[in-house]
Every structure is written in structure tokens, then in C-alpha cells.
Amino acid sequence: MKDPHETKQDPFGHRTNPAHAERTKRIVEFLEDDAPFRRLLDVGCSEGLVTAHLAQLAAHTTGIDTSEVAIGRANGSKWKDEADFVVGDFVEYEPVRKFDLVVVAGMPHLFDDVPKFVDAVGRCMKKRGGRLLVSHVKSTSGGDGYLSRLEAAGMKAVRSGEFRAGGSEHSIHLMRLV
Ligand SMILES: C[S@@+](CC[C@H](N)C(=O)[O-])C[C@H]1O[C@@H](n2cnc3c(N)ncnc32)[C@H](O)[C@@H]1O
């Protein structure tokens, strides 16, 4: 599949779409009670703007994306010092140090092989106290069907919520490995 970042800058409207900014704000608010985190991983970080907002919740933040173009833009941005930005495929990522929060925002449905995704979460997340945050627009991810698939693959929601941003309904779940 062609990388949308090659076609234009900011293909997902992170810099320009107020609904996106509102969604990111709601995710940060949802996590505030559990912050600060020591090490946070933002999966599918794109050009790093969302990662820079998440970085206020953690002592150290990493963003990972398969797109070399997106990571190049993150590393050339004015928020480049807020996080480490790395090129990589999350499902194959083997970090040297594990994370206490793994964030998968706006894209969990892209991981269609849910057991493989959960294996990757297990490799990246601290065993004791590690958490996965998944947030998605309900209409693009089969509603709460995705949550059931995550639970069938060995994850359990510890706190869930819903919010509206830009006219769309979003689900948000903080999960742990069972
Ligand atoms: C919808 S976009 C941005 C999602 C972003 N997290 C947000 O909050 O809006 C999805 C991003 O995930 C990246 N991506 C897709 N599959 C990936 C994978 N397996 N590992 C890491 N990044 C991936 C794409 O290159 C793209 O930049």
C-alpha cells in the first residue's frame, strides 16, 4: 500500500483539523488520572504531533511509525525534542526497554491480526502494571467488536469511556494483559 505521507504533508489533518485536536485532548484527559508514566510508546505516530501532546504525560516518550517520510518530518519538526521517533513496524518491534503505556490511537482496526497485535503488545509492555490504551472512531472499527476481539486474544479492559469529537463517536479503553 502506498504511504499517504509521500503524497502530501500531514495526510491525516493532525495540524489542521480541529476535530483531531479535540480528540487528542480527550485522550490526554482520559489518561491524566493514571499519569505520570515512565515510558510511553505511541504506535503509528505519523509526523509526531499527537505524540508531542502525549509526551506531557510521561518522563520518556517514543513514537514508532512504518513511514520513513513521516518519521523524517517528526525529526525535523519543532516538537522533535518531545520524543524519540523511530521507523518500524509495531508488530515486529523489539524494544530494548519496555513501556508502561502503549498508545494505539485512531488506528487499532489496522491491526487485523489481533492475536499477532496482542503478542506485540506483550513484547513492548511491562508485565507488571503495563497498560494498553486503544482509542478509535466507532464507525471505522466495527463498533465495540474490536474490543471483544482484543479480549478474546488475552486483554482485559480496566477502564473504558466514550466521547464525541468532530461529530464522531469515539471509544477509549485502558487495557491490561490477562
Ligand atoms: C491513521 S494514521 C495516524 C494515527 C495516529 N496514531 C492518530 O492518533 O491519529 C496511522 C499511522 O500508522 C502508521 N502505521 C500503519 N501500520 C503501522 C504499523 N504496523 N506499525 C507502525 N505504524 C504503522 C501509518 O504509517 C500512519 O502514519
The ligand as an ORCA input file, in Angstrom:
! r2SCAN-3c Opt
* xyz 0 1
  C      -4.397      6.901     10.824
  S      -2.710      7.240     10.866
  C      -2.365      8.106     12.357
  C      -2.916      7.534     13.611
  C      -2.486      8.368     14.803
  N      -1.982      7.479     15.843
  C      -3.596      9.216     15.358
  O      -3.691      9.338     16.566
  O      -4.363      9.776     14.602
  C      -1.942      5.697     11.021
  C      -0.418      5.740     11.038
  O       0.036      4.437     11.419
  C       1.146      4.066     10.639
  N       1.173      2.597     10.661
  C       0.359      1.734      9.981
  N       0.662      0.458     10.301
  C       1.685      0.525     11.211
  C       2.437     -0.463     11.919
  N       2.211     -1.770     11.738
  N       3.413     -0.057     12.772
  C       3.668      1.267     12.954
  N       2.986      2.250     12.291
  C       2.007      1.881     11.445
  C       0.914      4.738      9.283
  O       2.115      4.939      8.575
  C       0.243      6.052      9.700
  O       1.183      7.080      9.876
*
